Amino acid sequence: VYRWQKKLFRPVIKNFIDDFILDKNHLLPQRIYK
């Protein structure tokens, strides 16, 4: 059960981190250019 939860949980975290990094990468240039 724990193994299955980890398998399900990991992509969610990766997705969240990827979104966060994408967000930062998107906001950073805007801040510099504005």
Secondary structure as GFF3:
##gff-version 3
##sequence-region A 1 34
A	DSSP	alpha_helix	2	33	.	.	.	ID=ss1
###
